[in-house]
Amino acid sequence: MQKIRLFLFMLLFVHAGLFAQNVSLDQAVQTSAQAIETRLPKGAKTAVLTFTSTSQAFSDYIIDEIATALSASRNIQVIDRQHTDAIRKEFKIQFSGDVSDAEVKRIGQQLGAQYVVTGSLVDIGNAYRFRMAAINIETAVREGSTSLNININDPQVTFLLTGQRAAQTSTPEGLLYEIVDRKTVTITQYIGNAATVNIPSHILDFPVTSIGDYAFFGCINLTSITVDNRNSSYSSIDDILFDKNKTTIIKYPEGKKEDAYSIPSSVTDICDFAFFKCINLASINIPSSVTSIGDYAFHQCENLTSVTLSRRTKIGEGVFPASARIIYRD
């Protein structure tokens, strides 16, 4: 009895975990087929009847995949698709349409099935809800029911529903990241040796919305940081990383060769460590629009000798090296 309780608890835990996180379409199909196979008696005669969705192509695909997965188990007798199609046409039922419990029972009896499998795909805003169940023809009880979430940007689902291939965004080599709450991506570090790195708009279909404070520390070969123009959080001007509105300078690449730089007048803030260890910089012009400069923004810029800025600009801790001469424009 204790082992049975433990098994049921583990099964509940697994299903809860799958429900809490998004799965791929293939995972949803395999998980649903396994759940049905587990609950149905060995040798049960089963018909995969309908799958409700907005696309006939999607419904056809799921019906075939579920039938194939159940047949592969060899524990269930799956009624041939041709026979099922003939009965469906007789009853004027679409693959992708809804079927009432009464119709399910009537069709099941006509097919000589003990169970009929039906399912649906519903757009719930931030994901697709994939549901599947086997219905007992005699009792109308649903067996082996599953309810799983599929990523709203899943490329396979997108293609089957719309006929269009989802845009694929590659991740630059050496760009490390973490997925936060299965919603967004934070870039944590760049460990590549390339001169240029591009910040993508998405990684694994999740939007890139954050970059760690020390992501580009020690990247002495890095001369250019570019940003996919579809990124909603970041932008780039002259190979320098800014926020989307171009009001904050986030990172000036350590390997840039220019010895002078004039910050755009759209900028109001310079982040902590933004110009850290940019040893080629000798002169920097900071416009009056800049109201604050973060801690250690120009730390270890050992060749920086000239800084022009406003007296009204708030300066953080350890911002400029000792070699820098401050020139106030007001």
C-alpha positions in Angstrom: 0.0 0.0 0.0 2.8 2.4 0.8 4.5 1.7 -2.5 1.3 2.4 -4.4 0.9 5.7 -2.5 4.4 6.6 -3.3 3.9 5.8 -7.0 0.7 7.9 -7.2 2.5 10.8 -5.5 5.4 10.6 -8.0 3.0 10.4 -10.9 1.1 13.5 -9.6 4.5 15.3 -9.1 5.6 14.5 -12.7 2.3 15.7 -14.2 2.3 18.8 -12.1 5.9 19.5 -13.2 4.9 19.1 -16.9 1.9 21.3 -16.5 4.0 24.0 -14.8 6.5 24.3 -17.6 6.2 24.4 -21.4 7.0 21.2 -23.4 7.6 20.7 -27.1 4.8 19.4 -29.3 6.5 16.0 -29.7 6.9 15.8 -25.9 3.2 16.6 -25.5 2.3 13.8 -28.0 4.5 11.2 -26.3 3.4 12.1 -22.8 -0.2 11.9 -23.7 0.2 8.6 -25.5 2.0 7.2 -22.5 -0.8 8.4 -20.1 -3.5 6.7 -22.3 -1.5 3.5 -22.6 -1.0 3.3 -18.8 -4.6 3.8 -18.0 -6.2 1.6 -20.7 -6.5 -2.2 -20.2 -4.0 -4.3 -22.3 -5.4 -5.1 -25.7 -8.1 -2.4 -25.6 -9.5 -1.7 -29.0 -9.1 2.1 -29.5 -9.9 4.6 -32.2 -8.1 8.0 -32.4 -11.1 10.0 -33.6 -10.7 13.8 -33.6 -8.4 16.6 -32.4 -9.9 20.1 -32.2 -7.7 22.9 -33.5 -7.8 25.9 -35.9 -5.9 23.9 -38.5 -6.9 20.8 -40.4 -3.2 20.1 -41.0 -2.4 20.3 -37.3 -5.3 18.0 -36.4 -4.3 15.5 -39.0 -0.7 15.5 -37.7 -1.7 14.9 -34.1 -4.2 12.1 -34.9 -1.5 10.3 -36.9 1.2 10.8 -34.3 -1.0 9.7 -31.4 -2.1 6.6 -33.3 1.5 5.8 -34.2 2.7 6.2 -30.6 -0.1 4.0 -29.3 0.4 1.3 -31.9 4.2 1.2 -31.1 3.4 0.2 -27.5 1.8 -3.1 -28.7 -0.4 -3.0 -25.6 -3.4 -1.4 -27.4 -5.2 -2.3 -30.6 -5.5 0.9 -32.7 -8.2 0.9 -35.3 -6.9 1.6 -38.8 -7.1 5.2 -39.9 -8.9 4.3 -43.2 -11.7 2.6 -41.2 -11.9 5.6 -38.9 -12.0 8.1 -41.8 -14.8 6.2 -43.5 -17.0 6.3 -40.3 -16.1 9.9 -39.8 -17.2 10.9 -43.3 -20.5 8.9 -42.8 -21.2 10.9 -39.6 -19.9 14.2 -41.3 -17.3 14.9 -38.6 -14.2 16.9 -39.3 -10.8 15.9 -37.9 -10.5 19.3 -36.3 -14.0 19.7 -35.1 -15.7 19.2 -31.8 -17.6 16.0 -31.1 -20.3 15.5 -28.4 -20.2 12.7 -26.0 -23.2 11.1 -27.6 -21.5 11.2 -31.0 -18.3 9.7 -29.6 -20.3 6.8 -28.1 -22.3 6.3 -31.4 -19.1 6.4 -33.5 -17.2 4.2 -31.1 -19.9 1.5 -31.3 -19.9 1.7 -35.1 -16.2 1.2 -35.1 -16.4 -1.6 -32.6 -14.0 0.3 -30.3 -13.9 0.2 -26.5 -12.2 3.6 -26.3 -12.2 6.7 -28.4 -9.3 9.2 -28.2 -10.0 12.9 -28.6 -8.1 16.1 -27.9 -7.8 19.8 -28.4 -5.3 22.7 -28.7 -6.3 26.0 -27.2 -4.4 29.3 -27.3 -4.4 30.6 -23.7 -2.3 33.7 -24.4 1.2 32.9 -23.2 1.1 29.2 -24.3 -0.9 26.6 -26.1 -2.9 24.2 -23.9 -2.7 20.7 -25.3 -5.4 18.3 -24.0 -5.9 14.6 -24.7 -8.1 11.9 -23.3 -9.4 8.4 -24.0 -13.2 8.0 -23.5 -14.7 4.7 -22.4 -17.5 4.0 -24.8 -19.7 2.2 -22.2 -19.2 4.5 -19.2 -18.3 7.8 -20.9 -15.5 8.1 -18.4 -12.3 9.9 -19.5 -9.2 7.8 -19.1 -5.6 8.9 -19.1 -6.3 12.6 -19.5 -3.4 15.0 -20.0 -3.3 18.8 -20.0 0.1 20.3 -21.1 1.4 23.7 -22.0 3.4 24.2 -25.3 5.5 27.3 -25.9 3.4 29.9 -27.8 6.4 30.3 -30.2 7.0 26.6 -30.8 8.2 26.4 -34.4 6.5 23.1 -35.1 3.2 24.3 -33.9 3.6 27.6 -35.8 4.2 25.8 -39.0 1.4 23.3 -38.7 -1.1 26.0 -37.7 -0.1 28.7 -40.2 2.0 27.0 -42.8 4.8 29.5 -42.1 8.1 28.7 -40.6 9.0 30.5 -37.3 12.0 32.8 -37.5 15.0 31.0 -36.0 17.4 33.1 -33.9 20.9 31.7 -33.4 22.9 32.3 -30.2 26.4 33.7 -30.8 29.2 31.4 -29.8 30.5 32.2 -26.3 27.4 34.0 -25.1 26.2 32.5 -21.8 22.7 33.0 -20.6 20.0 31.8 -18.2 16.3 31.5 -18.7 14.4 33.3 -15.9 11.0 31.7 -14.8 10.7 30.2 -18.3 9.7 33.7 -19.5 12.8 35.8 -20.4 16.5 35.4 -20.9 19.4 37.1 -19.1 22.8 37.2 -20.7 25.2 36.5 -17.9 28.6 36.4 -19.6 30.5 36.5 -22.9 33.5 34.1 -23.0 34.1 34.2 -26.8 37.2 35.7 -28.5 35.4 37.3 -31.4 35.8 41.0 -32.1 32.0 41.4 -32.6 29.1 40.0 -30.6 25.5 40.4 -31.5 22.8 40.5 -28.8 19.8 38.6 -30.3 16.2 39.5 -29.7 15.3 35.9 -28.5 17.1 32.8 -27.4 15.1 29.6 -27.5 12.0 31.7 -28.3 12.4 33.6 -25.0 13.0 37.4 -25.3 16.4 38.7 -24.2 15.5 41.4 -21.6 18.5 41.6 -19.3 22.3 41.7 -19.4 24.4 41.0 -16.3 26.5 43.8 -14.9 29.7 42.0 -15.6 28.8 40.2 -18.8 31.6 41.7 -20.9 34.3 42.1 -18.2 37.8 41.2 -19.5 36.7 41.0 -23.2 39.8 42.7 -24.4 39.3 41.5 -28.0 35.8 42.8 -28.2 35.5 45.9 -30.4 31.8 45.8 -31.3 28.6 45.0 -29.6 25.6 45.0 -32.0 21.9 44.3 -31.2 19.2 42.6 -33.2 16.8 45.5 -34.1 13.9 43.3 -32.9 15.2 43.3 -29.4 12.8 45.2 -27.2 15.3 46.1 -24.4 18.6 47.1 -26.0 20.1 48.9 -29.0 23.5 49.8 -30.4 25.1 53.0 -31.7 28.6 52.9 -33.3 29.1 49.4 -31.9 28.4 50.5 -28.3 25.6 48.9 -26.2 22.7 51.2 -25.1 19.2 50.6 -23.7 16.4 50.6 -26.2 15.7 54.3 -25.9 19.3 55.2 -26.2 19.3 57.2 -23.0 21.7 54.9 -21.1 25.1 53.7 -22.1 25.5 50.2 -20.8 28.9 49.0 -22.2 31.6 50.5 -24.4 33.7 47.5 -25.7 37.1 47.2 -24.0 38.9 46.5 -27.3 37.7 49.6 -29.3 40.6 51.3 -30.9 39.4 54.9 -31.0 41.2 57.3 -28.6 38.3 59.8 -28.4 34.5 59.5 -27.9 31.7 62.0 -27.7 28.6 60.6 -26.0 25.3 61.3 -27.8 23.1 64.1 -26.5 20.2 61.6 -26.0 22.1 60.0 -23.1 21.1 60.8 -19.5 22.9 58.0 -17.6 26.1 56.1 -17.8 26.0 52.7 -16.1 28.5 51.4 -13.5 31.7 50.1 -15.2 30.4 51.2 -18.6 33.9 52.2 -19.9 35.8 50.0 -17.5 39.4 49.2 -18.7 39.0 50.9 -22.1 42.7 51.6 -22.3 42.7 53.2 -25.7 40.4 56.1 -24.7 42.4 59.3 -24.2 39.5 61.8 -24.4 35.8 61.7 -23.5 33.2 64.3 -24.1 30.1 64.0 -21.8 27.2 66.2 -22.8 25.1 68.2 -20.3 22.2 65.9 -20.9 24.0 63.2 -18.7 22.7 63.6 -15.2 24.5 60.7 -13.5 27.6 58.6 -14.0 27.7 55.2 -12.3 30.4 53.9 -10.0 33.8 53.0 -11.6 32.4 53.9 -15.0 35.9 54.9 -16.4 37.9 52.9 -13.9 41.3 51.6 -15.1 41.1 53.7 -18.3 44.8 54.3 -17.8 45.3 56.5 -20.9 42.3 58.8 -20.2 43.7 62.3 -19.8 40.8 64.6 -20.8 37.2 64.5 -19.6 34.7 67.2 -20.5 31.4 67.3 -18.5 28.9 69.5 -16.6 29.2 70.4 -13.0 25.6 69.4 -12.6 26.3 65.8 -13.5 26.2 63.5 -10.5 29.3 61.4 -10.3 29.6 58.0 -8.5 32.4 56.4 -6.7 35.8 55.9 -8.3 34.6 57.0 -11.7 37.7 58.5 -13.3 41.4 57.5 -13.1 43.9 59.8 -11.5 45.4 60.6 -14.9 42.2 62.3 -16.1 41.9 66.1 -16.2 38.3 67.2 -15.7 37.2 70.1 -17.8 33.9 71.7 -16.8 31.9 73.4 -19.5 29.8 75.4 -17.1 
